[in-house]
Structure formats: C-alpha cells, structure tokens
C-alpha cells in the first residue's frame, strides 16, 4: 500500500493508525450521519396557545421591547425635520 499513489478518495474511509503513516486525512465538508425516519403521531389537542407555550415571560418582554425600540429608531430616522 505504501508504494501506491492516490490523489484523492471520496467516500467513507476509516482512519486507522497504519493508514495515517502513509496519508493525511482532512475533515469532510459534509457530515455522513445516519438518520432514521419514523411515522409521527399527531396530538389532536393542539391549539394556538401550544405555539406560545415554550416562550417564557422574559422572552416575551425581550421580543416586545426589541420591536418597540426598532419602531422608535425607524420613526426617528423617517420623521426627522429635514427628511424630504
């Protein structure tokens, strides 16, 4: 194996100690993970409030304040005295 030359290898190649002596490995650009698709069950008790359930009070305050401050900043930029 040491006498052969190869520019690149595509696919899943196991990095072993003996192979590391003769070649250098790089990190792949994409993960080659194994996924499993399963049939999901639907909860029929879902309502509109189910969407809001994960949001905490602190997150709601942060969202409202950031929207308000963005609106104030836009209003200040749009309605300045010298803005045509």
PDB file of N, CA, C and O in Angstrom:
ATOM      1  N   UNK A   1       0.809  -1.190   0.000  1.00  0.00           N
ATOM      2  CA  UNK A   1       0.000   0.000   0.000  1.00  0.00           C
ATOM      3  C   UNK A   1       0.857   1.261   0.000  1.00  0.00           C
ATOM      4  O   UNK A   1       0.448   2.279  -0.558  1.00  0.00           O
ATOM      5  N   UNK A   2       2.010   1.214   0.600  1.00  0.00           N
ATOM      6  CA  UNK A   2       2.859   2.388   0.688  1.00  0.00           C
ATOM      7  C   UNK A   2       3.444   2.760  -0.672  1.00  0.00           C
ATOM      8  O   UNK A   2       3.753   3.929  -0.903  1.00  0.00           O
ATOM      9  N   UNK A   3       3.602   1.801  -1.571  1.00  0.00           N
ATOM     10  CA  UNK A   3       4.201   2.077  -2.869  1.00  0.00           C
ATOM     11  C   UNK A   3       3.214   2.678  -3.859  1.00  0.00           C
ATOM     12  O   UNK A   3       3.633   3.228  -4.877  1.00  0.00           O
ATOM     13  N   UNK A   4       1.901   2.589  -3.588  1.00  0.00           N
ATOM     14  CA  UNK A   4       0.894   3.116  -4.498  1.00  0.00           C
ATOM     15  C   UNK A   4       0.641   4.593  -4.209  1.00  0.00           C
ATOM     16  O   UNK A   4       0.805   5.060  -3.082  1.00  0.00           O
ATOM     17  N   UNK A   5       0.235   5.322  -5.263  1.00  0.00           N
ATOM     18  CA  UNK A   5      -0.085   6.743  -5.077  1.00  0.00           C
ATOM     19  C   UNK A   5      -1.552   6.965  -5.397  1.00  0.00           C
ATOM     20  O   UNK A   5      -2.131   6.293  -6.251  1.00  0.00           O
ATOM     21  N   UNK A   6      -2.130   7.906  -4.707  1.00  0.00           N
ATOM     22  CA  UNK A   6      -3.537   8.256  -4.901  1.00  0.00           C
ATOM     23  C   UNK A   6      -3.697   9.730  -4.553  1.00  0.00           C
ATOM     24  O   UNK A   6      -3.207  10.178  -3.516  1.00  0.00           O
ATOM     25  N   UNK A   7      -4.371  10.480  -5.398  1.00  0.00           N
ATOM     26  CA  UNK A   7      -4.555  11.911  -5.168  1.00  0.00           C
ATOM     27  C   UNK A   7      -5.697  12.188  -4.203  1.00  0.00           C
ATOM     28  O   UNK A   7      -5.560  13.020  -3.307  1.00  0.00           O
ATOM     29  N   UNK A   8      -6.828  11.497  -4.374  1.00  0.00           N
ATOM     30  CA  UNK A   8      -7.992  11.746  -3.523  1.00  0.00           C
ATOM     31  C   UNK A   8      -8.847  10.502  -3.444  1.00  0.00           C
ATOM     32  O   UNK A   8      -8.842   9.665  -4.347  1.00  0.00           O
ATOM     33  N   UNK A   9      -9.579  10.393  -2.352  1.00  0.00           N
ATOM     34  CA  UNK A   9     -10.510   9.290  -2.150  1.00  0.00           C
ATOM     35  C   UNK A   9     -11.828   9.898  -1.705  1.00  0.00           C
ATOM     36  O   UNK A   9     -11.854  10.703  -0.774  1.00  0.00           O
ATOM     37  N   UNK A  10     -12.933   9.521  -2.362  1.00  0.00           N
ATOM     38  CA  UNK A  10     -14.255  10.003  -1.981  1.00  0.00           C
ATOM     39  C   UNK A  10     -15.032   8.844  -1.383  1.00  0.00           C
ATOM     40  O   UNK A  10     -15.060   7.750  -1.947  1.00  0.00           O
ATOM     41  N   UNK A  11     -15.649   9.077  -0.266  1.00  0.00           N
ATOM     42  CA  UNK A  11     -16.436   8.030   0.382  1.00  0.00           C
ATOM     43  C   UNK A  11     -16.026   7.898   1.828  1.00  0.00           C
ATOM     44  O   UNK A  11     -15.218   8.677   2.333  1.00  0.00           O
ATOM     45  N   UNK A  12     -16.582   6.916   2.482  1.00  0.00           N
ATOM     46  CA  UNK A  12     -16.263   6.677   3.879  1.00  0.00           C
ATOM     47  C   UNK A  12     -15.006   5.820   3.976  1.00  0.00           C
ATOM     48  O   UNK A  12     -14.998   4.653   3.586  1.00  0.00           O
ATOM     49  N   UNK A  13     -13.957   6.419   4.497  1.00  0.00           N
ATOM     50  CA  UNK A  13     -12.692   5.720   4.680  1.00  0.00           C
ATOM     51  C   UNK A  13     -12.368   5.761   6.165  1.00  0.00           C
ATOM     52  O   UNK A  13     -12.371   6.831   6.774  1.00  0.00           O
ATOM     53  N   UNK A  14     -12.093   4.617   6.742  1.00  0.00           N
ATOM     54  CA  UNK A  14     -11.777   4.544   8.157  1.00  0.00           C
ATOM     55  C   UNK A  14     -10.352   5.026   8.401  1.00  0.00           C
ATOM     56  O   UNK A  14      -9.410   4.591   7.738  1.00  0.00           O
ATOM     57  N   UNK A  15     -10.213   5.936   9.368  1.00  0.00           N
ATOM     58  CA  UNK A  15      -8.892   6.456   9.702  1.00  0.00           C
ATOM     59  C   UNK A  15      -8.249   5.523  10.728  1.00  0.00           C
ATOM     60  O   UNK A  15      -8.640   5.510  11.895  1.00  0.00           O
ATOM     61  N   UNK A  16      -7.282   4.760  10.296  1.00  0.00           N
ATOM     62  CA  UNK A  16      -6.569   3.846  11.175  1.00  0.00           C
ATOM     63  C   UNK A  16      -5.146   4.341  11.353  1.00  0.00           C
ATOM     64  O   UNK A  16      -4.630   5.133  10.565  1.00  0.00           O
ATOM     65  N   UNK A  17      -4.534   3.846  12.414  1.00  0.00           N
ATOM     66  CA  UNK A  17      -3.172   4.265  12.702  1.00  0.00           C
ATOM     67  C   UNK A  17      -2.190   3.886  11.610  1.00  0.00           C
ATOM     68  O   UNK A  17      -1.270   4.651  11.322  1.00  0.00           O
ATOM     69  N   UNK A  18      -2.361   2.725  10.998  1.00  0.00           N
ATOM     70  CA  UNK A  18      -1.443   2.302   9.951  1.00  0.00           C
ATOM     71  C   UNK A  18      -1.624   3.138   8.687  1.00  0.00           C
ATOM     72  O   UNK A  18      -0.655   3.408   7.977  1.00  0.00           O
ATOM     73  N   UNK A  19      -2.853   3.547   8.403  1.00  0.00           N
ATOM     74  CA  UNK A  19      -3.099   4.399   7.235  1.00  0.00           C
ATOM     75  C   UNK A  19      -2.577   5.818   7.455  1.00  0.00           C
ATOM     76  O   UNK A  19      -2.170   6.483   6.502  1.00  0.00           O
ATOM     77  N   UNK A  20      -2.585   6.278   8.694  1.00  0.00           N
ATOM     78  CA  UNK A  20      -2.118   7.635   8.979  1.00  0.00           C
ATOM     79  C   UNK A  20      -0.617   7.790   8.733  1.00  0.00           C
ATOM     80  O   UNK A  20      -0.130   8.909   8.573  1.00  0.00           O
ATOM     81  N   UNK A  21       0.117   6.680   8.702  1.00  0.00           N
ATOM     82  CA  UNK A  21       1.554   6.747   8.414  1.00  0.00           C
ATOM     83  C   UNK A  21       1.819   7.122   6.961  1.00  0.00           C
ATOM     84  O   UNK A  21       2.819   7.769   6.649  1.00  0.00           O
ATOM     85  N   UNK A  22       0.911   6.707   6.071  1.00  0.00           N
ATOM     86  CA  UNK A  22       1.153   6.861   4.637  1.00  0.00           C
ATOM     87  C   UNK A  22       0.350   7.983   3.989  1.00  0.00           C
ATOM     88  O   UNK A  22       0.662   8.387   2.868  1.00  0.00           O
ATOM     89  N   UNK A  23      -0.667   8.492   4.659  1.00  0.00           N
ATOM     90  CA  UNK A  23      -1.505   9.522   4.042  1.00  0.00           C
ATOM     91  C   UNK A  23      -2.001  10.485   5.105  1.00  0.00           C
ATOM     92  O   UNK A  23      -1.979  10.195   6.302  1.00  0.00           O
ATOM     93  N   UNK A  24      -2.448  11.638   4.631  1.00  0.00           N
ATOM     94  CA  UNK A  24      -3.012  12.626   5.559  1.00  0.00           C
ATOM     95  C   UNK A  24      -4.516  12.719   5.319  1.00  0.00           C
ATOM     96  O   UNK A  24      -4.980  12.689   4.179  1.00  0.00           O
ATOM     97  N   UNK A  25      -5.263  12.830   6.406  1.00  0.00           N
ATOM     98  CA  UNK A  25      -6.712  12.907   6.334  1.00  0.00           C
ATOM     99  C   UNK A  25      -7.159  14.351   6.575  1.00  0.00           C
ATOM    100  O   UNK A  25      -6.549  15.080   7.357  1.00  0.00           O
ATOM    101  N   UNK A  26      -8.217  14.742   5.902  1.00  0.00           N
ATOM    102  CA  UNK A  26      -8.815  16.053   6.132  1.00  0.00           C
ATOM    103  C   UNK A  26     -10.232  15.864   6.640  1.00  0.00           C
ATOM    104  O   UNK A  26     -10.812  14.786   6.512  1.00  0.00           O
ATOM    105  N   UNK A  27     -10.779  16.915   7.213  1.00  0.00           N
ATOM    106  CA  UNK A  27     -12.140  16.867   7.718  1.00  0.00           C
ATOM    107  C   UNK A  27     -13.098  17.029   6.539  1.00  0.00           C
ATOM    108  O   UNK A  27     -12.890  17.917   5.712  1.00  0.00           O
ATOM    109  N   UNK A  28     -14.121  16.216   6.434  1.00  0.00           N
ATOM    110  CA  UNK A  28     -15.055  16.339   5.307  1.00  0.00           C
ATOM    111  C   UNK A  28     -15.908  17.600   5.428  1.00  0.00           C
ATOM    112  O   UNK A  28     -16.118  18.130   6.519  1.00  0.00           O
ATOM    113  N   UNK A  29     -16.392  18.063   4.281  1.00  0.00           N
ATOM    114  CA  UNK A  29     -17.244  19.241   4.271  1.00  0.00           C
ATOM    115  C   UNK A  29     -18.655  18.930   4.760  1.00  0.00           C
ATOM    116  O   UNK A  29     -19.312  19.802   5.330  1.00  0.00           O
ATOM    117  N   UNK A  30     -19.122  17.730   4.552  1.00  0.00           N
ATOM    118  CA  UNK A  30     -20.472  17.336   4.946  1.00  0.00           C
ATOM    119  C   UNK A  30     -20.395  16.197   5.951  1.00  0.00           C
ATOM    120  O   UNK A  30     -19.487  15.369   5.902  1.00  0.00           O
ATOM    121  N   UNK A  31     -21.359  16.168   6.859  1.00  0.00           N
ATOM    122  CA  UNK A  31     -21.443  15.055   7.800  1.00  0.00           C
ATOM    123  C   UNK A  31     -22.048  13.847   7.099  1.00  0.00           C
ATOM    124  O   UNK A  31     -22.932  13.989   6.254  1.00  0.00           O
ATOM    125  N   UNK A  32     -21.586  12.703   7.440  1.00  0.00           N
ATOM    126  CA  UNK A  32     -22.176  11.479   6.915  1.00  0.00           C
ATOM    127  C   UNK A  32     -22.872  10.768   8.070  1.00  0.00           C
ATOM    128  O   UNK A  32     -22.471   9.677   8.476  1.00  0.00           O
ATOM    129  N   UNK A  33     -23.924  11.405   8.592  1.00  0.00           N
ATOM    130  CA  UNK A  33     -24.662  10.848   9.716  1.00  0.00           C
ATOM    131  C   UNK A  33     -25.723   9.872   9.219  1.00  0.00           C
ATOM    132  O   UNK A  33     -26.137   9.912   8.061  1.00  0.00           O
ATOM    133  N   UNK A  34     -26.138   9.018  10.102  1.00  0.00           N
ATOM    134  CA  UNK A  34     -27.196   8.072   9.800  1.00  0.00           C
ATOM    135  C   UNK A  34     -28.478   8.603  10.427  1.00  0.00           C
ATOM    136  O   UNK A  34     -28.505   8.918  11.617  1.00  0.00           O
ATOM    137  N   UNK A  35     -29.543   8.704   9.630  1.00  0.00           N
ATOM    138  CA  UNK A  35     -30.819   9.208  10.105  1.00  0.00           C
ATOM    139  C   UNK A  35     -31.873   8.124   9.988  1.00  0.00           C
ATOM    140  O   UNK A  35     -31.776   7.236   9.142  1.00  0.00           O
ATOM    141  N   UNK A  36     -32.879   8.204  10.845  1.00  0.00           N
ATOM    142  CA  UNK A  36     -33.974   7.258  10.811  1.00  0.00           C
ATOM    143  C   UNK A  36     -35.285   8.032  10.711  1.00  0.00           C
ATOM    144  O   UNK A  36     -35.546   8.917  11.526  1.00  0.00           O
ATOM    145  N   UNK A  37     -36.104   7.708   9.726  1.00  0.00           N
ATOM    146  CA  UNK A  37     -37.397   8.335   9.546  1.00  0.00           C
ATOM    147  C   UNK A  37     -38.460   7.465  10.189  1.00  0.00           C
ATOM    148  O   UNK A  37     -38.549   6.265   9.928  1.00  0.00           O
ATOM    149  N   UNK A  38     -39.265   8.094  11.036  1.00  0.00           N
ATOM    150  CA  UNK A  38     -40.330   7.374  11.715  1.00  0.00           C
ATOM    151  C   UNK A  38     -41.656   8.067  11.465  1.00  0.00           C
ATOM    152  O   UNK A  38     -41.704   9.274  11.231  1.00  0.00           O
ATOM    153  N   UNK A  39     -42.714   7.309  11.514  1.00  0.00           N
ATOM    154  CA  UNK A  39     -44.046   7.887  11.362  1.00  0.00           C
ATOM    155  C   UNK A  39     -44.403   8.610  12.661  1.00  0.00           C
ATOM    156  O   UNK A  39     -44.375   8.017  13.739  1.00  0.00           O
ATOM    157  N   UNK A  40     -44.735   9.886  12.549  1.00  0.00           N
ATOM    158  CA  UNK A  40     -45.072  10.683  13.713  1.00  0.00           C
ATOM    159  C   UNK A  40     -46.547  10.594  14.043  1.00  0.00           C
ATOM    160  O   UNK A  40     -47.386  10.344  13.177  1.00  0.00           O
ATOM    161  N   UNK A  41     -46.844  10.804  15.313  1.00  0.00           N
ATOM    162  CA  UNK A  41     -48.242  10.828  15.734  1.00  0.00           C
ATOM    163  C   UNK A  41     -48.657  12.279  15.949  1.00  0.00           C
ATOM    164  O   UNK A  41     -47.859  13.094  16.413  1.00  0.00           O
ATOM    165  N   UNK A  42     -49.879  12.596  15.618  1.00  0.00           N
ATOM    166  CA  UNK A  42     -50.395  13.945  15.771  1.00  0.00           C
ATOM    167  C   UNK A  42     -51.193  14.055  17.061  1.00  0.00           C
ATOM    168  O   UNK A  42     -52.042  13.215  17.360  1.00  0.00           O
ATOM    169  N   UNK A  43     -50.908  15.092  17.806  1.00  0.00           N
ATOM    170  CA  UNK A  43     -51.671  15.361  19.013  1.00  0.00           C
ATOM    171  C   UNK A  43     -52.848  16.246  18.622  1.00  0.00           C
ATOM    172  O   UNK A  43     -52.659  17.390  18.210  1.00  0.00           O
ATOM    173  N   UNK A  44     -54.038  15.729  18.748  1.00  0.00           N
ATOM    174  CA  UNK A  44     -55.221  16.466  18.302  1.00  0.00           C
ATOM    175  C   UNK A  44     -55.650  17.545  19.289  1.00  0.00           C
ATOM    176  O   UNK A  44     -56.577  18.304  19.005  1.00  0.00           O
ATOM    177  N   UNK A  45     -54.998  17.625  20.429  1.00  0.00           N
ATOM    178  CA  UNK A  45     -55.358  18.618  21.439  1.00  0.00           C
ATOM    179  C   UNK A  45     -54.593  19.930  21.259  1.00  0.00           C
ATOM    180  O   UNK A  45     -54.646  20.790  22.138  1.00  0.00           O
ATOM    181  N   UNK A  46     -53.891  20.100  20.151  1.00  0.00           N
ATOM    182  CA  UNK A  46     -53.110  21.305  19.938  1.00  0.00           C
ATOM    183  C   UNK A  46     -54.027  22.468  19.586  1.00  0.00           C
ATOM    184  O   UNK A  46     -54.982  22.324  18.822  1.00  0.00           O
ATOM    185  N   UNK A  47     -53.712  23.618  20.160  1.00  0.00           N
ATOM    186  CA  UNK A  47     -54.436  24.852  19.880  1.00  0.00           C
ATOM    187  C   UNK A  47     -53.421  25.916  19.501  1.00  0.00           C
ATOM    188  O   UNK A  47     -52.230  25.635  19.367  1.00  0.00           O
ATOM    189  N   UNK A  48     -53.901  27.139  19.331  1.00  0.00           N
ATOM    190  CA  UNK A  48     -52.996  28.248  19.027  1.00  0.00           C
ATOM    191  C   UNK A  48     -52.053  28.522  20.187  1.00  0.00           C
ATOM    192  O   UNK A  48     -50.923  28.963  19.974  1.00  0.00           O
ATOM    193  N   UNK A  49     -52.502  28.267  21.412  1.00  0.00           N
ATOM    194  CA  UNK A  49     -51.672  28.531  22.587  1.00  0.00           C
ATOM    195  C   UNK A  49     -50.509  27.551  22.698  1.00  0.00           C
ATOM    196  O   UNK A  49     -49.558  27.819  23.433  1.00  0.00           O
ATOM    197  N   UNK A  50     -50.558  26.443  22.002  1.00  0.00           N
ATOM    198  CA  UNK A  50     -49.453  25.482  22.013  1.00  0.00           C
ATOM    199  C   UNK A  50     -48.188  26.114  21.431  1.00  0.00           C
ATOM    200  O   UNK A  50     -47.076  25.792  21.850  1.00  0.00           O
ATOM    201  N   UNK A  51     -48.368  27.019  20.459  1.00  0.00           N
ATOM    202  CA  UNK A  51     -47.221  27.709  19.869  1.00  0.00           C
ATOM    203  C   UNK A  51     -46.554  28.633  20.876  1.00  0.00           C
ATOM    204  O   UNK A  51     -45.331  28.770  20.866  1.00  0.00           O
ATOM    205  N   UNK A  52     -47.332  29.272  21.744  1.00  0.00           N
ATOM    206  CA  UNK A  52     -46.796  30.247  22.690  1.00  0.00           C
ATOM    207  C   UNK A  52     -46.276  29.615  23.977  1.00  0.00           C
ATOM    208  O   UNK A  52     -45.644  30.294  24.787  1.00  0.00           O
ATOM    209  N   UNK A  53     -46.528  28.357  24.166  1.00  0.00           N
ATOM    210  CA  UNK A  53     -46.164  27.677  25.405  1.00  0.00           C
ATOM    211  C   UNK A  53     -44.657  27.706  25.709  1.00  0.00           C
ATOM    212  O   UNK A  53     -44.299  27.938  26.864  1.00  0.00           O
ATOM    213  N   UNK A  54     -43.755  27.482  24.741  1.00  0.00           N
ATOM    214  CA  UNK A  54     -42.321  27.471  25.066  1.00  0.00           C
ATOM    215  C   UNK A  54     -41.751  28.850  25.411  1.00  0.00           C
ATOM    216  O   UNK A  54     -40.651  28.933  25.959  1.00  0.00           O
ATOM    217  N   UNK A  55     -42.472  29.930  25.103  1.00  0.00           N
ATOM    218  CA  UNK A  55     -41.935  31.260  25.352  1.00  0.00           C
ATOM    219  C   UNK A  55     -42.116  31.621  26.825  1.00  0.00           C
ATOM    220  O   UNK A  55     -43.216  31.521  27.368  1.00  0.00           O
ATOM    221  N   UNK A  56     -41.038  32.036  27.454  1.00  0.00           N
ATOM    222  CA  UNK A  56     -41.099  32.461  28.845  1.00  0.00           C
ATOM    223  C   UNK A  56     -41.479  33.940  28.909  1.00  0.00           C
ATOM    224  O   UNK A  56     -41.493  34.633  27.892  1.00  0.00           O
ATOM    225  N   UNK A  57     -41.784  34.411  30.109  1.00  0.00           N
ATOM    226  CA  UNK A  57     -42.140  35.819  30.287  1.00  0.00           C
ATOM    227  C   UNK A  57     -40.969  36.723  29.918  1.00  0.00           C
ATOM    228  O   UNK A  57     -41.160  37.772  29.302  1.00  0.00           O
ATOM    229  N   UNK A  58     -39.787  36.325  30.285  1.00  0.00           N
ATOM    230  CA  UNK A  58     -38.602  37.131  29.962  1.00  0.00           C
ATOM    231  C   UNK A  58     -38.401  37.241  28.449  1.00  0.00           C
ATOM    232  O   UNK A  58     -38.021  38.300  27.950  1.00  0.00           O
ATOM    233  N   UNK A  59     -38.655  36.146  27.714  1.00  0.00           N
ATOM    234  CA  UNK A  59     -38.538  36.183  26.258  1.00  0.00           C
ATOM    235  C   UNK A  59     -39.595  37.092  25.651  1.00  0.00           C
ATOM    236  O   UNK A  59     -39.304  37.835  24.713  1.00  0.00           O
ATOM    237  N   UNK A  60     -40.827  37.045  26.173  1.00  0.00           N
ATOM    238  CA  UNK A  60     -41.881  37.934  25.672  1.00  0.00           C
ATOM    239  C   UNK A  60     -41.522  39.398  25.896  1.00  0.00           C
ATOM    240  O   UNK A  60     -41.735  40.229  25.013  1.00  0.00           O
ATOM    241  N   UNK A  61     -40.988  39.715  27.048  1.00  0.00           N
ATOM    242  CA  UNK A  61     -40.589  41.100  27.337  1.00  0.00           C
ATOM    243  C   UNK A  61     -39.476  41.526  26.397  1.00  0.00           C
ATOM    244  O   UNK A  61     -39.484  42.654  25.904  1.00  0.00           O
ATOM    245  N   UNK A  62     -38.526  40.652  26.143  1.00  0.00           N
ATOM    246  CA  UNK A  62     -37.429  40.963  25.228  1.00  0.00           C
ATOM    247  C   UNK A  62     -37.932  41.178  23.804  1.00  0.00           C
ATOM    248  O   UNK A  62     -37.487  42.104  23.125  1.00  0.00           O
ATOM    249  N   UNK A  63     -38.850  40.337  23.347  1.00  0.00           N
ATOM    250  CA  UNK A  63     -39.405  40.494  21.996  1.00  0.00           C
ATOM    251  C   UNK A  63     -40.178  41.798  21.842  1.00  0.00           C
ATOM    252  O   UNK A  63     -40.013  42.505  20.848  1.00  0.00           O
ATOM    253  N   UNK A  64     -41.015  42.117  22.814  1.00  0.00           N
ATOM    254  CA  UNK A  64     -41.817  43.348  22.741  1.00  0.00           C
ATOM    255  C   UNK A  64     -40.908  44.568  22.795  1.00  0.00           C
ATOM    256  O   UNK A  64     -41.103  45.511  22.028  1.00  0.00           O
ATOM    257  N   UNK A  65     -39.927  44.571  23.676  1.00  0.00           N
ATOM    258  CA  UNK A  65     -39.012  45.717  23.788  1.00  0.00           C
ATOM    259  C   UNK A  65     -38.177  45.895  22.521  1.00  0.00           C
ATOM    260  O   UNK A  65     -37.964  47.022  22.075  1.00  0.00           O
ATOM    261  N   UNK A  66     -37.708  44.805  21.944  1.00  0.00           N
ATOM    262  CA  UNK A  66     -36.898  44.937  20.722  1.00  0.00           C
ATOM    263  C   UNK A  66     -37.751  45.443  19.564  1.00  0.00           C
ATOM    264  O   UNK A  66     -37.276  46.249  18.764  1.00  0.00           O
ATOM    265  N   UNK A  67     -39.004  44.988  19.453  1.00  0.00           N
ATOM    266  CA  UNK A  67     -39.887  45.514  18.401  1.00  0.00           C
ATOM    267  C   UNK A  67     -40.187  46.985  18.629  1.00  0.00           C
ATOM    268  O   UNK A  67     -40.206  47.769  17.680  1.00  0.00           O
ATOM    269  N   UNK A  68     -40.421  47.367  19.873  1.00  0.00           N
ATOM    270  CA  UNK A  68     -40.701  48.761  20.184  1.00  0.00           C
ATOM    271  C   UNK A  68     -39.497  49.651  19.887  1.00  0.00           C
ATOM    272  O   UNK A  68     -39.647  50.719  19.293  1.00  0.00           O
ATOM    273  N   UNK A  69     -38.311  49.222  20.295  1.00  0.00           N
ATOM    274  CA  UNK A  69     -37.113  50.026  20.054  1.00  0.00           C
ATOM    275  C   UNK A  69     -36.789  50.118  18.563  1.00  0.00           C
ATOM    276  O   UNK A  69     -36.322  51.159  18.101  1.00  0.00           O
ATOM    277  N   UNK A  70     -37.026  49.056  17.812  1.00  0.00           N
ATOM    278  CA  UNK A  70     -36.832  49.112  16.360  1.00  0.00           C
ATOM    279  C   UNK A  70     -37.808  50.094  15.732  1.00  0.00           C
ATOM    280  O   UNK A  70     -37.434  50.852  14.837  1.00  0.00           O
ATOM    281  N   UNK A  71     -39.053  50.089  16.189  1.00  0.00           N
ATOM    282  CA  UNK A  71     -40.044  51.039  15.685  1.00  0.00           C
ATOM    283  C   UNK A  71     -39.690  52.470  16.011  1.00  0.00           C
ATOM    284  O   UNK A  71     -39.857  53.353  15.169  1.00  0.00           O
ATOM    285  N   UNK A  72     -39.205  52.719  17.212  1.00  0.00           N
ATOM    286  CA  UNK A  72     -38.796  54.079  17.599  1.00  0.00           C
ATOM    287  C   UNK A  72     -37.610  54.534  16.756  1.00  0.00           C
ATOM    288  O   UNK A  72     -37.573  55.686  16.325  1.00  0.00           O
ATOM    289  N   UNK A  73     -36.642  53.656  16.514  1.00  0.00           N
ATOM    290  CA  UNK A  73     -35.484  54.022  15.703  1.00  0.00           C
ATOM    291  C   UNK A  73     -35.898  54.321  14.268  1.00  0.00           C
ATOM    292  O   UNK A  73     -35.408  55.281  13.673  1.00  0.00           O
ATOM    293  N   UNK A  74     -36.792  53.513  13.706  1.00  0.00           N
ATOM    294  CA  UNK A  74     -37.261  53.774  12.341  1.00  0.00           C
ATOM    295  C   UNK A  74     -38.072  55.053  12.262  1.00  0.00           C
ATOM    296  O   UNK A  74     -37.943  55.806  11.296  1.00  0.00           O
ATOM    297  N   UNK A  75     -38.909  55.315  13.265  1.00  0.00           N
ATOM    298  CA  UNK A  75     -39.689  56.544  13.285  1.00  0.00           C
ATOM    299  C   UNK A  75     -38.771  57.758  13.382  1.00  0.00           C
ATOM    300  O   UNK A  75     -39.011  58.776  12.733  1.00  0.00           O
ATOM    301  N   UNK A  76     -37.732  57.650  14.183  1.00  0.00           N
ATOM    302  CA  UNK A  76     -36.785  58.760  14.304  1.00  0.00           C
ATOM    303  C   UNK A  76     -36.075  59.025  12.982  1.00  0.00           C
ATOM    304  O   UNK A  76     -35.885  60.180  12.599  1.00  0.00           O
ATOM    305  N   UNK A  77     -35.684  57.968  12.285  1.00  0.00           N
ATOM    306  CA  UNK A  77     -34.993  58.140  11.011  1.00  0.00           C
ATOM    307  C   UNK A  77     -35.929  58.645   9.916  1.00  0.00           C
ATOM    308  O   UNK A  77     -35.502  59.420   9.060  1.00  0.00           O
ATOM    309  N   UNK A  78     -37.185  58.229   9.921  1.00  0.00           N
ATOM    310  CA  UNK A  78     -38.109  58.611   8.863  1.00  0.00           C
ATOM    311  C   UNK A  78     -38.710  59.993   9.051  1.00  0.00           C
ATOM    312  O   UNK A  78     -38.911  60.719   8.077  1.00  0.00           O
ATOM    313  N   UNK A  79     -38.993  60.357  10.263  1.00  0.00           N
ATOM    314  CA  UNK A  79     -39.716  61.613  10.516  1.00  0.00           C
ATOM    315  C   UNK A  79     -38.840  62.704  11.087  1.00  0.00           C
ATOM    316  O   UNK A  79     -39.294  63.529  11.881  1.00  0.00           O
ATOM    317  N   UNK A  80     -37.596  62.706  10.685  1.00  0.00           N
ATOM    318  CA  UNK A  80     -36.726  63.820  11.104  1.00  0.00           C
ATOM    319  C   UNK A  80     -37.181  65.101  10.440  1.00  0.00           C
ATOM    320  O   UNK A  80     -37.956  65.072   9.483  1.00  0.00           O
ATOM    321  N   UNK A  81     -36.714  66.200  10.933  1.00  0.00           N
ATOM    322  CA  UNK A  81     -37.148  67.514  10.445  1.00  0.00           C
ATOM    323  C   UNK A  81     -36.719  67.769   9.008  1.00  0.00           C
ATOM    324  O   UNK A  81     -37.469  68.380   8.247  1.00  0.00           O
ATOM    325  N   UNK A  82     -35.555  67.326   8.628  1.00  0.00           N
ATOM    326  CA  UNK A  82     -35.028  67.610   7.285  1.00  0.00           C
ATOM    327  C   UNK A  82     -35.136  66.436   6.334  1.00  0.00           C
ATOM    328  O   UNK A  82     -34.475  66.438   5.295  1.00  0.00           O
ATOM    329  N   UNK A  83     -35.936  65.439   6.645  1.00  0.00           N
ATOM    330  CA  UNK A  83     -36.116  64.292   5.766  1.00  0.00           C
ATOM    331  C   UNK A  83     -37.196  64.622   4.737  1.00  0.00           C
ATOM    332  O   UNK A  83     -38.352  64.815   5.115  1.00  0.00           O
ATOM    333  N   UNK A  84     -36.859  64.692   3.461  1.00  0.00           N
ATOM    334  CA  UNK A  84     -37.881  65.101   2.467  1.00  0.00           C
ATOM    335  C   UNK A  84     -38.947  64.044   2.271  1.00  0.00           C
ATOM    336  O   UNK A  84     -39.868  64.236   1.476  1.00  0.00           O
TER     337      UNK A  84
END
